[in-house]
């Protein structure tokens, strides 16, 4: 029999569950709004590419310093940022579309990462890096997640207006202000930072799911940007909570459980969402 | 004042016209006409500093930010973007240091000016092409820049909207602002805009609109 206590008892009972929940919730609060902006900027796939690109840096960090949080973070951050930067540079210099240059660079990074991991010895599991384990969140990682999430939210609030205009109409912003490139740069840094801190908790590939799925789902619930970011964060939090419970009761890996719950919330939104959901035909209030 | 010295633009190695020398004084109102693909919009972007010229340079006597305002063609905008008309228009008061109350009042007045009252809270995706165009023009009005560059401002506007547009262009002209307007509607150019720059692959011609455009009432739309 399912009772209300089932929903909070594991977190009350076990420290590792409490840490996983807290870490996941704060991460969802900062990644989901970033995902909303990624979708608006038509950069939905960049999260995926950066998540792969982080790998060689993290592997190098592991090789030189072992399994330490600062080394993995610095390595991942360096690799992720240089990958995003390299893709942007190739795009500007050659006119190749940014998604194409990212798609070209990330297999290189992924292969390099796997190679370095192989050379470093088999002590760090590749599967662990890619898919992670939320149940292995320790004290320092949790502190790191809290800081990154708080800093991301503050930074997002500070660059909100220029980022919004730079996304909607960069030409206009360019004529009234020079904050556009700055907002763009800060935004990309935040994306990489969140992916790096997230990959240690739920894995490099799973954190992308937590970033993009709630963001994609939220578009079926509102037409207003602040509301979209709020809905996305709430869906992300809900996914973390339910996913951890599933993983606890059915002994499932926690990363995939969380992302699959987020995936279910996306599919439900596609069908039942009030804004252009499948069950809302004909669409309300659209232009011809 | 706009001064173009030996200006050429287009794809590297393939300038669209021979180098352009042109000077437009403060307070002038100039149209740019020419066939599709002749480089009207690109010239406007080069003047606005949004695109690099191939050769030559453009000098403007306005400040780099906020001194000029550029009306892009509306295909630039993502119609799915989740903001309301009012939020789009309000971006025009970027950097304006007025009191919030005064700014709001000004916003209301501009919305009223462009017949947008009542549509404030409509999402972008629920606007018609003409309403969106008027919203972009309203945003431009809010910037109060001394130099205005308009790329096909009449596009998507119905008869009433066009009348509103030409009224406002005349008003900006009377206020002493410098305007450059890319326009396909030769009859309207002939009627409303004193000077015209005709862009031609063989060379650009600047002259009085009345002389450059044959004054028949049924002037063809280029």
Interface residues (C-beta under 8 A of the other chain):
Chain A: X40 X164 X165 X167 X168 X169 X171 X172 X173 X174 X175 X176 X177 X178 X219 X222 X223 X224 X225 X228 X285 X286 X287 X288
Chain B: X45 X48 X49 X50 X65 X66 X68 X69 X70 X72 X76 X77 X78 X79 X81 X82 X83 X84 X88 X91 X94 X95 X123 X125 X126 X127 X128 X129 X139 X143 X145
